[in-house]
């Protein structure tokens, strides 16, 4: 009788094990399929260069910035070949811009090392990145640095139609985030080996002036930035018998700068339109293949489009949503209203943006008004 009970117990355990295995098997298979698909997606390779695309400049042999090879697929860049396609760079110009990108990458790496920003004590941030796995491009979005144009391009690459994007009233960033989830640092680094990672930078003080003109001077009534402007006026507008107060309904530039510097000093989160871009792109923590600059944007973005083979998807169009007078025409006027001490504060705030991307503010010191002795460097 004892042996029979033991046998029954063993049989019961076997039945329970088989039932549990039958229940878990479908989930195990699904996990294996998803993992296989995930790895396949990230291991898909594309060819951007052939051996013939290596080139010499002043006797030095340069490898392109980004090389991926497979044994099954070989493709080449498309160059302007006499058809006068204004969206394509001719080969010589393409290689010239490629050398410029190489110099920018070298400079960034050197400054990151010199300033210690590539050390493990500095954290990487991924919040503003967009990863497109279909076209193998990764972009850190910097507001007020051609962000309108490239948000439009990334929405096109996310399969929104141009007709829809041109007529919709929805905010482009909101549309994009429906297609591009905010990534983690690990997601970016896993996608980078077969992707082109890029960002577009702009002189920090020009970007600040553009943000002021767009978001403060021309703020929509009752909008977030309009209400911000009223708060700035209440706190920073000075009224005295000796000097007439500004009559503008919006904060004048020196009031806006005083607000930005006080917010930074108090370590409060700054608006993304004027937050230093080193704070959220953390360019010393990721490897960038292409560094575009606002000053050479036309050539730079044509280079990027050809390098990523996007010429059939996006065009190097300029979609500036800025309002009012062109920023370059008002730079002198705006900064002539500041004191040297305020410019010193802006240098401190944007120091890493300036140093990492080889910008200077020396000429701005010729514009601002004198006050107490100031220094920068």
C-alpha positions as a printed NumPy array, in Angstrom:
array([[  0.   ,   0.   ,   0.   ],
       [  2.902,   2.358,   0.811],
       [  4.546,   1.73 ,  -2.547],
       [  1.283,   2.468,  -4.345],
       [  0.952,   5.814,  -2.548],
       [  4.519,   6.758,  -3.525],
       [  3.81 ,   5.839,  -7.149],
       [  0.654,   7.928,  -7.153],
       [  2.535,  10.879,  -5.705],
       [  5.204,  10.6  ,  -8.4  ],
       [  2.537,  10.356, -11.088],
       [  0.832,  13.453,  -9.705],
       [  4.084,  15.408,  -9.799],
       [  4.698,  14.362, -13.415],
       [  1.203,  15.455, -14.412],
       [  1.664,  18.823, -12.652],
       [  5.05 ,  19.367, -14.345],
       [  3.635,  18.552, -17.782],
       [  0.666,  20.86 , -17.217],
       [  2.973,  23.714, -16.175],
       [  5.247,  23.091, -19.171],
       [  2.268,  23.088, -21.539],
       [  1.082,  26.374, -20.043],
       [  4.492,  28.1  , -20.282],
       [  5.538,  26.745, -23.692],
       [  3.622,  29.308, -25.831],
       [  5.08 ,  32.182, -23.822],
       [  8.59 ,  30.744, -24.141],
       [  8.185,  30.457, -27.914],
       [  6.904,  34.034, -28.169],
       [  9.852,  35.366, -26.161],
       [ 12.283,  33.473, -28.401],
       [ 10.637,  34.879, -31.533],
       [ 10.666,  38.446, -30.214],
       [ 14.289,  38.153, -29.131],
       [ 15.248,  36.761, -32.54 ],
       [ 13.422,  39.601, -34.291],
       [ 15.   ,  42.208, -31.978],
       [ 18.495,  40.908, -32.624],
       [ 17.836,  40.636, -36.337],
       [ 16.678,  44.261, -36.437],
       [ 19.78 ,  45.516, -34.676],
       [ 22.142,  43.293, -36.614],
       [ 20.89 ,  44.357, -40.043],
       [ 23.866,  45.898, -41.887],
       [ 24.097,  48.373, -44.718],
       [ 27.097,  49.368, -46.81 ],
       [ 27.93 ,  53.041, -46.986],
       [ 31.389,  52.867, -48.549],
       [ 33.451,  50.789, -50.94 ],
       [ 37.235,  50.603, -50.92 ],
       [ 37.297,  53.031, -53.832],
       [ 35.725,  55.657, -51.597],
       [ 38.874,  56.047, -49.495],
       [ 40.59 ,  59.244, -50.489],
       [ 43.772,  61.28 , -50.042],
       [ 44.032,  64.878, -48.9  ],
       [ 47.488,  66.448, -48.884],
       [ 49.017,  63.011, -49.171],
       [ 47.165,  61.614, -46.142],
       [ 44.898,  58.62 , -46.634],
       [ 41.519,  59.161, -44.982],
       [ 38.985,  56.464, -44.22 ],
       [ 35.393,  57.673, -44.309],
       [ 33.777,  58.453, -41.018],
       [ 31.6  ,  55.383, -41.048],
       [ 32.312,  52.005, -42.615],
       [ 29.977,  49.019, -42.64 ],
       [ 30.494,  46.002, -44.854],
       [ 28.632,  42.839, -45.702],
       [ 29.468,  40.025, -48.081],
       [ 26.039,  40.004, -49.665],
       [ 25.338,  43.667, -50.411],
       [ 27.54 ,  46.348, -51.947],
       [ 26.275,  49.845, -52.644],
       [ 27.829,  53.207, -53.382],
       [ 26.951,  56.796, -52.691],
       [ 24.945,  58.726, -55.224],
       [ 26.782,  61.857, -56.379],
       [ 25.739,  64.756, -58.572],
       [ 26.825,  63.519, -62.002],
       [ 26.074,  66.367, -64.367],
       [ 22.312,  66.21 , -64.023],
       [ 22.515,  69.342, -61.854],
       [ 20.521,  67.756, -59.043],
       [ 20.715,  70.539, -56.475],
       [ 20.047,  68.098, -53.654],
       [ 23.306,  66.193, -54.24 ],
       [ 26.902,  67.208, -53.653],
       [ 29.435,  66.401, -56.386],
       [ 32.073,  63.904, -55.357],
       [ 34.852,  66.45 , -54.689],
       [ 32.589,  68.571, -52.489],
       [ 31.309,  65.471, -50.696],
       [ 34.864,  64.441, -49.816],
       [ 35.713,  67.993, -48.759],
       [ 32.771,  68.096, -46.352],
       [ 33.709,  64.59 , -45.168],
       [ 37.156,  65.863, -44.198],
       [ 35.497,  68.757, -42.356],
       [ 33.377,  66.28 , -40.393],
       [ 36.49 ,  64.298, -39.509],
       [ 38.118,  67.455, -38.138],
       [ 35.024,  68.276, -36.075],
       [ 34.901,  64.794, -34.589],
       [ 38.594,  64.935, -33.704],
       [ 38.142,  68.361, -32.1  ],
       [ 35.155,  67.181, -30.064],
       [ 36.994,  64.088, -28.805],
       [ 40.025,  66.176, -27.89 ],
       [ 37.975,  68.753, -25.948],
       [ 35.93 ,  66.065, -24.198],
       [ 39.167,  64.515, -22.971],
       [ 40.751,  67.849, -22.029],
       [ 37.698,  68.934, -20.027],
       [ 37.173,  65.505, -18.492],
       [ 33.603,  65.288, -19.785],
       [ 34.109,  61.773, -21.145],
       [ 34.857,  60.311, -17.719],
       [ 32.587,  57.866, -15.901],
       [ 31.686,  60.573, -13.382],
       [ 29.557,  62.289, -16.039],
       [ 26.191,  60.751, -16.827],
       [ 24.857,  60.189, -20.357],
       [ 21.364,  61.436, -21.21 ],
       [ 19.172,  60.068, -23.985],
       [ 15.918,  62.011, -23.537],
       [ 16.066,  64.136, -26.695],
       [ 17.358,  61.464, -29.077],
       [ 15.33 ,  59.928, -31.896],
       [ 16.295,  56.54 , -33.335],
       [ 15.072,  55.533, -36.783],
       [ 15.801,  51.858, -37.332],
       [ 14.381,  51.747, -40.854],
       [ 16.887,  54.267, -42.205],
       [ 19.611,  53.726, -39.574],
       [ 19.907,  57.307, -38.33 ],
       [ 20.061,  58.664, -34.775],
       [ 19.566,  62.362, -34.033],
       [ 19.836,  64.435, -30.88 ],
       [ 17.27 ,  67.198, -31.303],
       [ 18.571,  70.628, -30.301],
       [ 15.774,  73.195, -30.318],
       [ 16.525,  76.368, -32.317],
       [ 19.184,  74.583, -34.379],
       [ 17.318,  73.51 , -37.521],
       [ 15.055,  71.416, -35.311],
       [ 11.911,  72.308, -37.292],
       [ 13.44 ,  71.069, -40.539],
       [ 14.746,  67.807, -39.146],
       [ 11.678,  67.061, -37.054],
       [  9.776,  67.273, -40.347],
       [ 12.322,  64.926, -41.962],
       [ 12.092,  62.411, -39.134],
       [  8.314,  62.481, -39.404],
       [  8.643,  61.722, -43.112],
       [ 10.936,  58.821, -42.243],
       [  8.289,  57.631, -39.773],
       [  5.907,  57.26 , -42.747],
       [  3.822,  60.383, -42.246],
       [  3.019,  61.749, -45.693],
       [  4.163,  65.205, -46.768],
       [  0.541,  66.114, -47.529],
       [ -0.479,  65.287, -43.968],
       [  2.484,  67.088, -42.372],
       [  1.906,  70.22 , -44.445],
       [ -1.74 ,  70.583, -43.446],
       [ -1.875,  69.234, -39.884],
       [ -2.156,  71.602, -36.937],
       [ -0.546,  69.098, -34.583],
       [  2.845,  69.881, -33.041],
       [  5.594,  68.094, -35.045],
       [  7.348,  66.918, -31.872],
       [  4.149,  65.317, -30.585],
       [  3.687,  63.529, -33.908],
       [  7.279,  62.328, -33.796],
       [  7.038,  60.979, -30.272],
       [  4.091,  58.82 , -31.309],
       [  6.516,  57.038, -33.638],
       [  9.793,  57.442, -31.742],
       [  9.698,  56.417, -28.106],
       [ 12.139,  58.237, -25.888],
       [ 15.146,  55.902, -25.833],
       [ 17.47 ,  54.794, -23.088],
       [ 21.239,  55.178, -23.245],
       [ 21.502,  51.418, -23.808],
       [ 19.103,  51.593, -26.777],
       [ 21.202,  54.295, -28.426],
       [ 24.465,  52.431, -27.957],
       [ 22.965,  49.217, -29.275],
       [ 21.647,  50.977, -32.388],
       [ 24.825,  52.951, -33.109],
       [ 27.019,  50.26 , -34.74 ],
       [ 24.917,  50.209, -37.929],
       [ 23.523,  53.747, -37.738],
       [ 24.675,  57.276, -38.438],
       [ 24.497,  59.385, -35.286],
       [ 24.338,  63.147, -35.772],
       [ 23.458,  66.454, -34.183],
       [ 23.183,  70.045, -35.415],
       [ 24.822,  72.749, -33.312],
       [ 24.614,  76.52 , -33.415],
       [ 26.504,  79.333, -31.719],
       [ 24.957,  79.345, -28.22 ],
       [ 24.423,  83.108, -28.09 ],
       [ 22.832,  83.165, -31.534],
       [ 20.602,  80.277, -30.475],
       [ 19.641,  82.197, -27.317],
       [ 18.733,  85.288, -29.356],
       [ 16.678,  83.174, -31.745],
       [ 14.812,  81.539, -28.864],
       [ 14.127,  84.941, -27.305],
       [ 12.801,  86.35 , -30.563],
       [ 10.658,  83.319, -31.326],
       [  9.378,  82.27 , -27.898],
       [  9.314,  85.527, -25.921],
       [  8.901,  88.452, -28.317],
       [  6.461,  86.595, -30.568],
       [  4.825,  84.369, -27.964],
       [  1.233,  83.399, -28.696],
       [ -1.215,  85.221, -26.366],
       [ -1.979,  83.215, -23.215],
       [  0.621,  80.592, -24.167],
       [  3.159,  79.137, -21.739],
       [  5.885,  81.496, -22.965],
       [  3.534,  84.512, -22.946],
       [  2.782,  83.866, -19.267],
       [  6.499,  83.383, -18.638],
       [  7.102,  86.801, -20.201],
       [  4.609,  88.469, -17.853],
       [  6.343,  86.894, -14.848],
       [  9.718,  88.144, -16.082],
       [  8.397,  91.703, -16.472],
       [  6.894,  91.716, -12.974],
       [ 10.198,  90.621, -11.44 ],
       [ 12.831,  92.341, -13.552],
       [ 11.347,  95.549, -14.974],
       [ 12.75 ,  98.49 , -13.089],
       [ 10.825, 101.716, -12.645],
       [ 12.587, 104.901, -11.509],
       [ 12.271, 108.642, -11.835],
       [ 15.72 , 108.934, -13.41 ],
       [ 15.246, 106.467, -16.236],
       [ 12.201, 105.605, -18.284],
       [ 11.161, 101.966, -18.059],
       [ 10.767,  99.932, -21.248],
       [  7.283, 100.122, -22.735],
       [  7.353,  96.803, -24.611],
       [  4.605,  94.336, -23.656],
       [  7.23 ,  91.583, -23.634],
       [ 10.487,  91.364, -21.636],
       [ 13.334,  93.259, -23.266],
       [ 16.476,  91.241, -23.851],
       [ 18.374,  92.302, -20.719],
       [ 15.356,  91.337, -18.581],
       [ 15.137,  87.956, -20.29 ],
       [ 18.869,  87.304, -19.825],
       [ 18.656,  88.292, -16.138],
       [ 15.847,  85.748, -15.744],
       [ 17.789,  82.965, -17.518],
       [ 20.928,  83.588, -15.454],
       [ 18.998,  83.65 , -12.174],
       [ 17.219,  80.405, -13.052],
       [ 20.554,  78.778, -13.869],
       [ 22.147,  80.111, -10.676],
       [ 19.277,  78.655,  -8.646],
       [ 19.826,  75.329, -10.48 ],
       [ 16.257,  75.283, -11.745],
       [ 15.48 ,  73.444, -14.975],
       [ 15.789,  75.752, -17.969],
       [ 13.454,  75.807, -20.941],
       [ 14.675,  73.387, -23.62 ],
       [ 14.885,  76.21 , -26.167],
       [ 17.81 ,  77.752, -24.265],
       [ 19.14 ,  74.939, -22.118],
       [ 22.826,  74.306, -22.967],
       [ 22.766,  71.439, -25.431],
       [ 25.718,  69.72 , -23.778],
       [ 23.385,  69.126, -20.83 ],
       [ 20.929,  66.93 , -22.724],
       [ 22.828,  65.608, -25.775],
       [ 25.887,  64.819, -23.608],
       [ 28.066,  64.688, -26.758],
       [ 31.091,  63.396, -24.853],
       [ 29.211,  60.221, -23.919],
       [ 28.203,  59.141, -27.434],
       [ 30.147,  58.792, -30.668],
       [ 28.853,  61.151, -33.349],
       [ 29.45 ,  60.361, -37.01 ],
       [ 28.278,  63.715, -38.371],
       [ 28.406,  67.087, -36.588],
       [ 26.458,  69.659, -38.573],
       [ 26.844,  73.354, -37.873],
       [ 24.264,  76.046, -38.472],
       [ 26.901,  78.156, -40.201],
       [ 27.516,  75.528, -42.914],
       [ 24.127,  73.844, -42.723],
       [ 23.348,  73.695, -46.444],
       [ 26.43 ,  71.651, -47.346],
       [ 26.403,  69.715, -44.09 ],
       [ 22.87 ,  68.418, -44.421],
       [ 23.363,  67.505, -48.082],
       [ 26.379,  65.495, -46.968],
       [ 24.349,  63.781, -44.248],
       [ 21.493,  62.957, -46.635],
       [ 23.906,  61.389, -49.126],
       [ 25.859,  59.579, -46.443],
       [ 22.684,  58.046, -45.007],
       [ 21.241,  57.485, -48.509],
       [ 18.134,  59.486, -47.663],
       [ 17.926,  61.469, -50.901],
       [ 14.777,  59.64 , -51.995],
       [ 13.072,  60.305, -48.68 ],
       [ 14.014,  63.803, -47.497],
       [ 15.278,  66.969, -49.122],
       [ 17.644,  69.57 , -47.648],
       [ 14.799,  72.042, -47.21 ],
       [ 14.792,  74.962, -44.811],
       [ 11.714,  74.968, -42.612],
       [ 12.368,  77.782, -40.166],
       [  9.412,  78.389, -37.883],
       [ 11.012,  81.524, -36.452],
       [  9.004,  84.735, -36.412],
       [  9.911,  88.304, -37.16 ],
       [ 13.232,  89.703, -38.284],
       [ 16.046,  87.308, -39.113],
       [ 18.076,  86.632, -35.965],
       [ 21.375,  87.606, -37.616],
       [ 20.024,  91.096, -38.206],
       [ 19.15 ,  91.685, -34.559],
       [ 22.155,  90.118, -32.815],
       [ 24.026,  93.41 , -32.497],
       [ 20.943,  95.243, -31.273],
       [ 20.086,  92.65 , -28.645],
       [ 23.538,  92.15 , -27.184],
       [ 24.285,  95.875, -27.172],
       [ 21.662,  96.113, -24.41 ],
       [ 23.611,  93.81 , -22.076],
       [ 26.269,  94.601, -19.499],
       [ 29.608,  92.814, -19.519],
       [ 28.642,  91.061, -16.303],
       [ 25.649,  89.527, -18.03 ],
       [ 27.811,  88.353, -20.913],
       [ 30.193,  86.838, -18.359],
       [ 27.221,  84.96 , -16.925],
       [ 26.217,  83.68 , -20.356],
       [ 29.769,  82.511, -21.   ],
       [ 29.695,  80.532, -17.758],
       [ 26.29 ,  79.038, -18.622],
       [ 27.239,  78.025, -22.176],
       [ 30.919,  77.36 , -21.575],
       [ 30.881,  73.702, -22.65 ],
       [ 28.713,  74.359, -25.706],
       [ 31.26 ,  76.963, -26.777],
       [ 34.376,  74.921, -26.04 ],
       [ 33.273,  71.528, -27.38 ],
       [ 32.194,  72.921, -30.742],
       [ 34.887,  75.561, -31.215],
       [ 32.823,  78.715, -30.758],
       [ 34.026,  81.972, -29.227],
       [ 32.276,  85.035, -27.758],
       [ 35.192,  87.446, -28.024],
       [ 33.431,  89.609, -30.603],
       [ 30.397,  89.926, -28.312],
       [ 32.547,  91.754, -25.781],
       [ 32.919,  94.507, -28.392],
       [ 29.131,  94.924, -28.453],
       [ 28.049,  94.919, -24.8  ],
       [ 28.045,  97.889, -22.448],
       [ 30.781,  98.474, -19.888],
       [ 30.235,  97.872, -16.196],
       [ 32.497,  96.334, -13.552],
       [ 35.678,  94.602, -14.658],
       [ 34.856,  91.149, -16.093],
       [ 36.817,  88.206, -17.354],
       [ 36.175,  85.07 , -19.303],
       [ 38.188,  82.08 , -20.381]])
